[in-house]
Amino acid sequence: MRRLRRLWSRIPLTVQAPLLAALLTVIFAVAISQVVLSRLAREQTLALRNLSSAFMDGLTTAVTPGLLTQDVWETFDSLDRARQQYGAVNARYMVVLLPDGRVLAGSAPDRFPVRSLLGEDLQELVAQGKPLVIDETVGKAWLVRGVEQEGFRIGTVLAELDISGLLAVRREILWTLIAVNCGLTVLFSFASYYLVQRLVRPLSIVQRRLADASEGRLELIDATTIAGSSPEYRRLFKQFNRMVEAHIDREVLAAELANQEQLAMLGRLASGMAHEVNNPLGGLMNAVDTMDVHGDNQDVRQRTIDLLRRGLAGIQHVVRAALVTYKTSHKTRLLTRLDLEDLPFLIQHEVGMKHLALSWRNNLPDEISIDASSIRQIALNLLLNACAASPERGNVHFSASLEGGMLSLTVANEGPELPEAALMAVRAGAAGDAAPSGHGLGLWTASRLAAKLNGDLKLRSPASGGALAEFSAPVTKEILDAVA
């Protein structure tokens, strides 16, 4: 039974409904046909019984004088007149029997000679004494009536009727019922198929929209389709559109929050860059003064030029890293090893303020098929978060590797255990929920970017203490196309 239910559940609804309609129609048709034919059979039997009773009443009255005198010719003449008078009864033959069971006269003399005995089957019918016996298989009925005079049985009348006409009427009605029921079955099946198709058609619209949404194309149902649907589906379509609009609003809000987080991050970087650029500028100004005074001295000039070159190179590194992080482009760029190498310049102010030790291990190849901008933002957010959570003179560890088609970034710091707000921010970003208020916006942004790359960002507190952030994402051309 369970297997049948599983098999039935696999059949489409557009097929289930016509099958059920056909099955129910057949069941009701069989039941109704049985009732109609049973009622018809009873009515025909009752009519035949009444007709045969009237026929036997007249026949016994007609043959009684011949039985009393046992006059063969008079009895035969009575049978002949009765056959003509009761032609509607459609008697095949009539036989008048003497009390000893021998034939006195019959409407078919060749079959029932005078003074002969009936066949065993007819003798059994006479012996039973039933007034009406019907055999539908051969289309015949037999009438038996005893003839009495002054309380004495003087003979018996036997008649065989042809009821094939009645059975033909019954068969005709049966075939009519079958034809009508077959027509109704086909009609109801097609009607149920059309009705279910009409009911399912609006759902297929929602199904197509959801399929498009799974591929990143979330579209509203147009007003024409909504106006042409039934009230129930009109409400469904409007609810779907409200869901789509809410999702679009949430995506816009998420993008705005991500931009705000990027701007806030750049604001923090800018304040650090001011220190990182201002310090070498003081040395550069001193170098310029030295060149102005002792520029004629070859050794002094060479040392001063080397100092200027190193100072300008440091400023160039910091500015270039900031520009790469701030610059936005609609074109997806492949990640390279150098895209992560300049991140220490962006966080050196945070590292220097707390006198942190930065352990850096970048084992990436020269080019990777993944969005460079997203990976830079994820790494930078995790590094800034680790620096902020680290204690004075703590250690921050960063590693990047590519193994088995998976890009892995790991950022660890020595500090307190992860707060619940950080874990909630990562879960909200992965689920596409709204950004948390207050702290954790950077982790939320990194988690959303990880989900966009079909990656995963996990936070945990190792047994040795501190916090560990682990990011992993598949590196495939399909992922890159999806991001683009």
PENORBEL-V530787 format. One record per residue. RES is the residue in one letter. SS is DSSP state (A for helix, B for strand, O for the rest). OMEGA is omega in degrees with one decimal (* if undefined). NEAR is the number of other ideal C-beta (glycine too) atoms within 8 Angstrom. Layout:
res ss omega near
RES SS OMEGA NEAR
RES SS OMEGA NEAR
This chain:
res ss omega near
M O 179.0 4
R A 178.5 5
R A 177.7 6
L A 178.4 7
R A 178.2 8
R A 179.2 8
L A -179.8 8
W A -179.4 8
S A 179.3 6
R O -179.5 5
I O 179.3 8
P O -179.9 5
L A 179.5 7
T A 175.6 10
V A -179.9 8
Q A -176.3 10
A A 176.7 12
P A 178.6 13
L A 178.2 10
L A 178.6 9
A A 179.2 13
A A -179.5 11
L A 179.2 8
L A 179.0 8
T A 179.3 13
V A -180.0 10
I A 179.0 8
F A -180.0 8
A A 178.5 12
V A 179.9 9
A A -179.0 8
I A 179.2 10
S A 179.3 12
Q A 178.7 8
V A -178.4 8
V A -178.5 10
L A 177.0 12
S A 178.7 8
R A 178.4 8
L A 179.1 10
A A 178.2 9
R A -179.9 8
E A 178.8 8
Q A 179.2 11
T A 178.8 9
L A 178.9 8
A A 178.5 8
L A 179.2 14
R A 179.2 10
N A -179.9 8
L A -179.3 10
S A 178.1 15
S A 177.6 9
A A 179.8 8
F A -178.6 14
M A 176.0 13
D A 180.0 8
G A -177.2 11
L A -179.8 16
T A 177.4 11
T A -176.9 7
A A -174.4 10
V A -177.7 17
T A 179.4 11
P A 179.6 9
G A 177.3 17
L A -179.0 15
L A -179.0 8
T A -175.9 7
Q O 178.5 8
D O -176.3 8
V A -174.1 10
W A 178.2 7
E A 179.3 10
T A 179.3 14
F A 179.2 13
D A 177.7 9
S A 178.5 13
L A -178.4 16
D A 178.8 9
R A 179.5 9
A A -179.8 14
R A 178.7 11
Q A -176.2 7
Q A -177.5 7
Y O -179.8 11
G A -179.3 7
A A 179.9 5
V A 178.7 9
N O 178.6 9
A B 178.3 13
R B 174.1 7
Y B 175.7 11
M B -176.6 14
V B 175.4 13
V B -176.3 15
L B 173.5 14
L O -179.7 10
P O 179.7 8
D O 176.4 4
G O 178.5 10
R B -176.6 9
V B 172.2 15
L B 178.6 13
A B 178.5 14
G B 180.0 13
S O 175.7 10
A O -173.9 7
P O -178.9 9
D O -179.2 4
R O -177.5 6
F O 179.0 10
P O -180.0 7
V O 178.6 8
R O 177.4 5
S O 176.9 8
L B 177.2 6
L O 173.2 13
G O -174.8 5
E A -179.1 6
D A 178.1 6
L A 176.5 10
Q A 178.6 11
E A 177.0 8
L A -179.7 12
V A -178.6 13
A A 178.1 6
Q A 176.5 8
G O 178.7 7
K O -177.1 7
P O -178.3 10
L B 177.1 10
V B -175.9 9
I B 174.2 9
D B -175.8 8
E O -178.8 7
T O 179.5 4
V O 177.6 5
G O -177.8 9
K B 174.8 11
A B -178.9 12
W B 179.2 12
L B 179.6 14
V B 179.5 14
R B 175.0 10
G B 179.3 9
V B -178.2 13
E B 177.5 8
Q B -179.4 9
E O 175.2 4
G O 179.4 4
F B 178.6 6
R B -176.7 8
I B 178.8 10
G B -178.7 13
T B 177.1 13
V B 178.6 17
L B 178.0 14
A B 176.5 14
E B -177.2 12
L B 174.5 14
D B -179.0 10
I O 179.8 13
S A 177.5 7
G A 177.7 8
L A 179.1 9
L A 177.6 10
A A 176.4 8
V A 179.7 9
R A 178.1 12
R A 178.7 8
E A 177.3 8
I A 179.3 11
L A -179.6 10
W A 175.7 8
T A 177.7 8
L A 179.1 13
I A -179.3 9
A A 179.9 8
V A -178.9 8
N A 176.8 14
C A 177.6 8
G A 178.5 8
L A 178.6 10
T A 179.0 13
V A -178.9 8
L A -179.2 8
F A 178.6 11
S A 179.2 13
F A 179.7 9
A A 178.6 9
S A 177.6 12
Y A 179.3 11
Y A -178.6 8
L A -179.5 9
V A 177.0 12
Q A 179.3 9
R A 179.1 7
L A -175.6 8
V A -175.6 10
R A 177.6 8
P A 177.8 12
L A 177.7 8
S A 176.2 8
I A 177.8 11
V A 179.6 12
Q A 178.9 8
R A 178.7 8
R A 178.7 13
L A 176.1 8
A A 176.5 8
D A -179.6 10
A A 178.5 10
S A 177.1 6
E O 176.4 6
G O 179.6 6
R O -179.2 6
L O -175.3 9
E O 177.2 7
L O 172.9 6
I O -172.8 11
D O -175.2 6
A A -180.0 5
T A 178.0 6
T A 179.7 10
I A -178.5 12
A A -178.1 7
G O -178.6 5
S O 178.7 9
S O -178.1 6
P A -179.1 5
E A -179.2 6
Y A 176.3 9
R A 177.0 11
R A 178.8 8
L A -179.4 10
F A 179.7 15
K A 176.6 9
Q A 178.0 8
F A 179.3 11
N A 177.5 11
R A 177.6 8
M A 179.4 8
V A 179.9 13
E A 177.9 9
A A 179.0 8
H A 179.0 9
I A 177.6 9
D A 179.8 8
R A 177.9 10
E A 178.2 8
V A 179.1 8
L A 178.7 9
A A 178.6 12
A A 178.7 8
E A 179.0 8
L A 178.1 12
A A 177.4 11
N A 178.5 8
Q A 178.6 9
E A 178.2 13
Q A 178.2 11
L A 177.9 8
A A 178.5 9
M A 178.7 12
L A 175.4 11
G A 177.4 8
R A 178.8 10
L A -179.5 12
A A 178.9 9
S A 177.3 9
G A -179.9 13
M A 179.4 12
A A 178.5 8
H A -176.1 10
E A 178.6 14
V A -176.3 11
N A -178.5 8
N A 177.4 8
P A 179.2 12
L A 177.3 10
G A 177.7 8
G A 179.6 10
L A 177.8 12
M A 176.8 8
N A 179.4 8
A A 178.7 12
V A 178.2 9
D A 178.9 8
T A 177.8 10
M A -178.0 11
D A -176.0 6
V A -172.8 6
H A -177.7 9
G O -179.0 8
D O -179.1 4
N O -175.2 7
Q A -178.1 5
D A 179.4 6
V A -178.7 11
R A -178.5 12
Q A 178.8 8
R A 179.7 8
T A 179.0 12
I A 177.6 8
D A 178.1 8
L A 178.0 11
L A -177.7 11
R A -179.8 8
R A 179.3 8
G A 178.7 13
L A 178.0 10
A A 178.0 8
G A 177.5 10
I A -179.2 12
Q A 179.1 8
H A -178.2 10
V A -178.2 14
V A -179.1 10
R A 178.8 9
A A 178.7 12
A A -179.9 13
L A 179.3 8
V A 180.0 10
T A -175.5 12
Y A -173.3 8
K O 178.2 6
T O -179.6 5
S O 177.9 6
H O -179.8 3
K O -179.8 5
T O -179.6 8
R O 179.7 8
L B 179.8 10
L B 173.8 12
T B 179.0 10
R O -177.9 9
L A 179.2 6
D A 178.3 11
L A -175.3 12
E A -179.0 8
D O 179.7 12
L A 177.0 12
P A 177.5 10
F A -178.0 10
L A -177.4 13
I A -175.8 14
Q A 176.8 11
H A 178.1 12
E A 178.0 13
V A -178.3 13
G A -178.7 9
M A -178.2 6
K O -179.4 12
H O -178.2 7
L O 174.2 13
A B -177.2 7
L B 176.0 9
S B -171.1 8
W B 177.9 6
R B -177.6 8
N B -177.7 10
N O -178.7 7
L O 174.9 12
P O -174.4 6
D O -178.3 4
E B -177.4 7
I B -178.2 11
S B 176.6 9
I B -174.3 15
D B -176.7 12
A A -176.4 11
S A -179.2 10
S A -179.3 12
I A 177.5 15
R A -179.0 13
Q A 178.8 13
I A -178.8 14
A A -178.0 14
L A 178.0 13
N A -179.3 14
L A 178.8 14
L A 178.5 13
L A 179.1 13
N A 179.6 13
A A 178.1 14
C A -179.0 14
A A -177.4 7
A A -176.2 9
S O 174.2 13
P O 177.9 7
E O 178.6 5
R O 176.7 7
G O -179.5 12
N B 174.2 9
V B -176.9 16
H B 176.9 10
F B 175.6 14
S B 177.7 10
A B -178.4 14
S B 177.9 8
L B -179.0 12
E B 176.4 6
G O 179.4 3
G O 179.4 7
M B 174.3 10
L B -177.4 16
S B 172.9 12
L B 179.4 15
T B 178.0 12
V B -179.2 14
A B 178.3 12
N B 176.9 14
E O -178.1 9
G O 179.5 10
P O 177.9 6
E O -177.7 6
L O 175.2 9
P O -179.7 8
E A -179.7 6
A A 179.0 10
A A 178.6 14
L A 178.4 10
M A 179.5 10
A A 178.9 16
V A 179.5 16
R A 179.9 10
A A 178.9 13
G A 179.8 18
A A -179.0 12
A A -178.2 6
G O 179.1 8
D O -178.5 6
A O -179.7 7
A O 179.2 11
P O 176.6 12
S O 178.8 3
G O -173.4 5
H O 174.3 8
G O -177.3 12
L A 178.1 13
G A 177.4 11
L A 177.5 16
W A 178.2 16
T A 178.5 16
A A 179.6 16
S A 178.4 15
R A 177.6 13
L A 177.6 12
A A 178.1 15
A A 178.8 11
K A 179.2 8
L O -175.1 13
N O 179.9 8
G O -175.8 11
D B 177.3 8
L B -179.2 15
K B 174.6 8
L B 176.1 12
R B 178.9 8
S O 179.8 8
P O 179.5 8
A O 179.8 3
S O 179.3 4
G O -179.1 8
G O -178.1 11
A B -179.3 15
L B 176.4 11
A B -178.1 14
E B 178.1 11
F B 176.7 15
S B -179.8 9
A B 177.2 13
P B 179.4 9
V O 178.8 11
T O 178.6 8
K A -179.4 6
E A 178.3 6
I A -179.7 14
L A 177.6 13
D A 179.4 7
A A 179.0 8
V A 179.7 11
A O * 7
